[in-house]
Structure formats: structure tokens, C-alpha cells
Amino acid sequence: MQVKNCLVIGADGLIGQFLIKDLKNLGYSIYGTSRRLEQINKFSNLIYFDLNQGLLPNLNIELDFVIFSAGITSLDYCEKNIEISNEINIKKTIEIISYFLSKNIRVLFLSSNKVFDGAKSFCKYSDQTNPRTVYGIQKRKVEETCADSLFFSLRLTKVFTEEMQFLKKWRADVVLGKKIYAYKNEFFSPITLSDVAGGIVKILKISETQLLPTRNIYHLGNKIEISYFDFAKIYFRDNIKALSLLEPVYNFPSYRNNYNSLETHLPE
């Protein structure tokens, strides 16, 4: 089945914004959802949708594929606001995905490495999940509930951009001459927005003969895993001032994963 019309739910987010542009450049007919009315009025390919309300987007197009990239992504917020985040990341998400599946529309759910406990590096797609964060539990719940031959889950490691909050803080600390605190015993495996788009395109091209009877689980990660402290040394390698301010720390919240890498597994 050749994908023609694709809907990105969560086009306001970092990944969603990039997908709208990148997939359109690759020749796909791309539509997106946004809850910001000023954005809807600017772009003809945006449809109003607010996941908080749980109402279905008003569609006048025949869809072939839906990419679900919406929800609450802050680990800290999910830990501190379990009931609210469960409502969005589990209940409303499952309702929307189930609706599209009932219409025989393929759905790609952007999941996370947080479905694992971080006890080892480079988890395989076939490994048993064991989330230790509320966010990871929410992602796993969606994967398990929406098991269907038309449902795809793409688990991602950390998507790296210059706009990441910890990088903004590091750069601000350099300007202020403050210590830059970076975790020595927490690791990440950075991927780019282009990596994500490339993985999604491979899933978009899956043929009917490749569909599995229940879940189609895929992984996307980097071949390396690095501590935040060692990454900071590389990031500021040409900044003597920043390097002099760099300080390793070890005291992060107990619910966070130590290791966060995935062994990449994508369609051929």
C-alpha cells in the first residue's frame, strides 16, 4: 500500500514541526494538527485539534497513515502529576489511536526508550519492557493496549537539538560564569530530527506482506552512548572558559534511567 495522505498529530512539537516539512519535501501529502488557532489561520495544511479535549480532528481527507507525536513529554511533570498525565498520555491517546485503527488507517506511535529500566545499554526491540518512570509506564500501556497489525511503535532515544533545555542552561551558565553541572553517571544516545524522519519513512514504506499480526515494534538510537559530563567536554571543547566551569555530579532523581540507548531496529 502506497502512503499518499499522512496526518501528523502534534505538529506543534519539535518532532512534529520537522516531520511536516521533511515529509512534504519527500513528496508526501502531509497534514498536521495544532491547538494554536493562530497557526491554523497561517497554514492550510493544519487542522485544529487539542488532545486535552479528546475530540477528534475534523477531517475532510482520506488518510492512509497517522503519526502520533502528541502528549506530555516532561519526565518530572509526569512524576509529579500522575493523574493528569495519565489522562493525556494514556486515556486520550488510546482513544484517538483506536479510532483511526477502527477505520483501517495505519498509526505510528512515537514511543520512548523509557519503556525499559535503564539497567543495561542498547536494549533490543524484543527485550522485556520494565519501565521505572511514570512516562515509560504510560508509553508501554499505549503499546500494549493498541496492539494491532496496523499499529506501529517507534521507540526513540533522546532527540538532540541546540534548543534542548539542558544545553540552554549550560550556555547561560557560561555567560554568567557559573558552574556547569553535568551528570557523570547518567548516559544518553543522541539522535537527530533527520534520523527520526528517516526511520519514519522506512516505516511508511512497509508493504502489506511485512505486517505482523499484533504489534510492529521498532527502535531508533545512536551507535554510541555517552555520559552528560563527557558530552559536555566535547560540546565545549573549543571553549576554555566553559571547560573550566564544568563540574561532574552524580545525584539525579532515583526514577531516572542510568542507561538510555537502544539497538536500532527498522524495516529493511
PELINZI-V622842 format. One record per residue. N is the residue number from 1. RES is the residue in three letters. SS is DSSP state (@ for helix, = for strand, . for the rest). PSI is psi in radians with two decimals (* if undefined). OMEGA is omega in whole degrees, 0 to 359 (999 if undefined). Layout:
[[N/RES/SS/PSI/OMEGA] [N/RES/SS/PSI/OMEGA]]
//
This chain:
[[1/MET/./2.15/179] [2/GLN/./2.19/180] [3/VAL/./2.23/178] [4/LYS/./-1.08/182] [5/ASN/=/2.17/184] [6/CYS/=/2.35/179] [7/LEU/=/2.23/176] [8/VAL/=/1.91/177] [9/ILE/=/2.03/185] [10/GLY/./0.71/182] [11/ALA/./-0.16/177] [12/ASP/./-0.41/183] [13/GLY/./2.93/182] [14/LEU/@/-0.86/180] [15/ILE/@/-0.77/181] [16/GLY/@/-0.76/179] [17/GLN/@/-0.76/181] [18/PHE/@/-0.72/181] [19/LEU/@/-0.72/180] [20/ILE/@/-0.80/182] [21/LYS/@/-0.81/187] [22/ASP/@/-0.80/181] [23/LEU/@/-0.56/176] [24/LYS/@/-0.71/179] [25/ASN/@/-0.41/179] [26/LEU/./0.02/174] [27/GLY/./0.06/178] [28/TYR/./2.59/172] [29/SER/=/1.86/190] [30/ILE/=/2.33/173] [31/TYR/=/2.68/180] [32/GLY/=/2.81/175] [33/THR/=/2.59/178] [34/SER/=/2.60/175] [35/ARG/./0.10/180] [36/ARG/./1.91/185] [37/LEU/@/-0.57/180] [38/GLU/@/-0.53/177] [39/GLN/@/-0.69/180] [40/ILE/@/-0.70/182] [41/ASN/@/-0.37/181] [42/LYS/@/-0.65/189] [43/PHE/./2.25/184] [44/SER/./-0.36/183] [45/ASN/./0.19/178] [46/LEU/=/2.43/182] [47/ILE/=/2.40/181] [48/TYR/=/2.30/176] [49/PHE/./2.29/179] [50/ASP/./1.93/182] [51/LEU/./-0.50/179] [52/ASN/./-0.61/181] [53/GLN/./-0.43/177] [54/GLY/./0.16/178] [55/LEU/./2.53/181] [56/LEU/./2.53/176] [57/PRO/./2.55/180] [58/ASN/./1.77/186] [59/LEU/./2.33/174] [60/ASN/./0.47/181] [61/ILE/./2.68/177] [62/GLU/./1.97/186] [63/LEU/./2.56/173] [64/ASP/./-0.45/187] [65/PHE/=/2.49/176] [66/VAL/=/2.27/174] [67/ILE/=/2.07/184] [68/PHE/=/1.89/183] [69/SER/./0.63/183] [70/ALA/./2.89/176] [71/GLY/./3.13/178] [72/ILE/./2.15/187] [73/THR/./-0.15/181] [74/SER/./2.09/178] [75/LEU/@/-0.80/182] [76/ASP/@/-0.75/181] [77/TYR/@/-0.76/181] [78/CYS/@/-0.68/179] [79/GLU/@/-0.67/185] [80/LYS/@/-0.29/183] [81/ASN/./1.13/187] [82/ILE/@/-0.80/184] [83/GLU/@/-0.79/180] [84/ILE/@/-0.81/183] [85/SER/@/-0.58/175] [86/ASN/@/-0.68/180] [87/GLU/@/-0.73/182] [88/ILE/@/-0.93/189] [89/ASN/@/-0.29/177] [90/ILE/@/-1.20/189] [91/LYS/@/-1.00/184] [92/LYS/@/-0.67/180] [93/THR/@/-0.81/180] [94/ILE/@/-0.68/179] [95/GLU/@/-0.80/182] [96/ILE/@/-0.81/180] [97/ILE/@/-0.76/181] [98/SER/@/-0.62/178] [99/TYR/@/-0.85/181] [100/PHE/@/-0.66/177] [101/LEU/@/-0.64/179] [102/SER/@/-0.37/178] [103/LYS/./0.20/181] [104/ASN/./0.62/177] [105/ILE/./2.27/179] [106/ARG/=/2.46/180] [107/VAL/=/2.25/174] [108/LEU/=/2.07/180] [109/PHE/=/2.14/178] [110/LEU/=/1.91/184] [111/SER/=/-2.79/191] [112/SER/=/2.72/172] [113/ASN/@/-0.23/182] [114/LYS/@/-0.05/173] [115/VAL/@/-0.18/176] [116/PHE/./2.90/185] [117/ASP/./-0.04/178] [118/GLY/./0.32/181] [119/ALA/./-0.32/179] [120/LYS/./2.86/180] [121/SER/./2.75/171] [122/PHE/./1.04/176] [123/CYS/=/2.48/178] [124/LYS/./2.75/181] [125/TYR/./-0.40/181] [126/SER/./-0.08/180] [127/ASP/./2.64/177] [128/GLN/./2.29/178] [129/THR/./2.64/180] [130/ASN/./1.20/185] [131/PRO/./2.50/177] [132/ARG/./0.06/176] [133/THR/./2.69/176] [134/VAL/@/-0.75/180] [135/TYR/@/-0.77/179] [136/GLY/@/-0.68/177] [137/ILE/@/-0.70/180] [138/GLN/@/-0.75/179] [139/LYS/@/-0.77/180] [140/ARG/@/-0.69/180] [141/LYS/@/-0.74/179] [142/VAL/@/-0.78/180] [143/GLU/@/-0.78/183] [144/GLU/@/-0.69/184] [145/THR/@/-0.63/186] [146/CYS/./0.31/180] [147/ALA/./2.09/185] [148/ASP/./2.68/181] [149/SER/./-0.35/180] [150/LEU/./0.06/181] [151/PHE/=/2.27/180] [152/PHE/=/2.44/176] [153/SER/=/2.19/177] [154/LEU/=/1.85/179] [155/ARG/=/2.28/185] [156/LEU/=/2.61/166] [157/THR/./-2.95/185] [158/LYS/./2.22/178] [159/VAL/=/2.06/187] [160/PHE/./2.24/169] [161/THR/./2.84/179] [162/GLU/./-0.23/182] [163/GLU/./0.13/179] [164/MET/./2.50/187] [165/GLN/@/-0.69/182] [166/PHE/@/-0.54/176] [167/LEU/@/-0.71/177] [168/LYS/@/-0.74/180] [169/LYS/@/-0.75/178] [170/TRP/@/-0.83/183] [171/ARG/@/-0.68/178] [172/ALA/@/-0.68/179] [173/ASP/@/-0.64/178] [174/VAL/@/-0.82/181] [175/VAL/@/-0.68/182] [176/LEU/@/-0.12/181] [177/GLY/./0.45/181] [178/LYS/./2.77/177] [179/LYS/./2.44/176] [180/ILE/=/1.92/182] [181/TYR/=/2.18/182] [182/ALA/=/2.39/183] [183/TYR/=/2.27/178] [184/LYS/./-0.41/184] [185/ASN/./0.38/170] [186/GLU/./2.30/189] [187/PHE/=/2.71/173] [188/PHE/=/2.84/186] [189/SER/./1.50/191] [190/PRO/./2.40/172] [191/ILE/=/2.84/182] [192/THR/./2.90/175] [193/LEU/@/-0.61/177] [194/SER/@/-0.65/176] [195/ASP/@/-0.79/181] [196/VAL/@/-0.82/180] [197/ALA/@/-0.72/179] [198/GLY/@/-0.71/178] [199/GLY/@/-0.69/180] [200/ILE/@/-0.69/179] [201/VAL/@/-0.69/178] [202/LYS/@/-0.65/179] [203/ILE/@/-0.64/177] [204/LEU/@/-0.49/185] [205/LYS/./0.06/179] [206/ILE/./2.33/181] [207/SER/./2.94/180] [208/GLU/@/-0.60/183] [209/THR/@/-0.28/180] [210/GLN/@/-0.12/183] [211/LEU/./2.41/177] [212/LEU/./2.73/184] [213/PRO/./-0.44/181] [214/THR/./-1.63/184] [215/ARG/./2.57/174] [216/ASN/=/1.70/186] [217/ILE/=/2.25/179] [218/TYR/=/2.71/180] [219/HIS/=/2.54/174] [220/LEU/=/2.06/179] [221/GLY/./3.13/178] [222/ASN/./2.83/178] [223/LYS/./-0.17/179] [224/ILE/./2.77/173] [225/GLU/./2.32/189] [226/ILE/=/2.55/177] [227/SER/=/2.73/179] [228/TYR/@/-0.58/180] [229/PHE/@/-0.82/180] [230/ASP/@/-0.60/176] [231/PHE/@/-0.71/180] [232/ALA/@/-0.67/178] [233/LYS/@/-0.65/178] [234/ILE/@/-0.75/183] [235/TYR/@/-0.68/182] [236/PHE/./0.42/187] [237/ARG/./-0.46/181] [238/ASP/./0.20/183] [239/ASN/./1.67/184] [240/ILE/@/-0.70/180] [241/LYS/@/-0.83/181] [242/ALA/@/-0.74/180] [243/LEU/@/-0.60/180] [244/SER/@/-0.35/181] [245/LEU/@/-0.14/186] [246/LEU/=/2.27/183] [247/GLU/=/2.17/177] [248/PRO/=/2.48/176] [249/VAL/=/2.80/184] [250/TYR/./-0.14/187] [251/ASN/./1.45/176] [252/PHE/./2.85/182] [253/PRO/./2.47/185] [254/SER/./-0.38/183] [255/TYR/./-0.16/181] [256/ARG/./2.61/178] [257/ASN/./2.49/173] [258/ASN/./-0.87/182] [259/TYR/./2.51/187] [260/ASN/./0.36/182] [261/SER/./2.77/177] [262/LEU/=/2.54/171] [263/GLU/./2.07/184] [264/THR/./2.30/177] [265/HIS/=/1.90/182] [266/LEU/./2.81/177] [267/PRO/./2.60/178] [268/GLU/./*/999]]
//
